[in-house]
Amino acid sequence: MPAQHLESLSEGISVSDPRWQCVENLVTTVAFSRSPRLAQLLRYLVIRTLAGRGREVTEPEIAMAVFDRGNDFDRATDTIVRSHMLRLR
């Protein structure tokens, strides 16, 4: 996800928020440094949750925002979101 897109989503979230600091600490670990997309996914989910919009997140939205898929994303044939969510868990 382009940094600019993350910044626009994270408006109103304080970088001093301990929840955000925890996320930033996590994404600097070796496990996340090997998978930048996984780090982007975690950041995206946390940003949406901290903004009070976590329940509105959908698989197609994640596909477009994090994995650069288009409006024609077909979750029946493209499992990228589900596979990364499993890795994140």
Secondary structure as UniProt FT lines:
FT   HELIX           3..9
FT   TURN            10..12
FT   TURN            15..16
FT   HELIX           18..27
FT   HELIX           30..33
FT   HELIX           36..50
FT   TURN            51..52
FT   HELIX           54..56
FT   HELIX           59..67
FT   TURN            71..72
FT   TURN            75..77
FT   HELIX           80..88
//
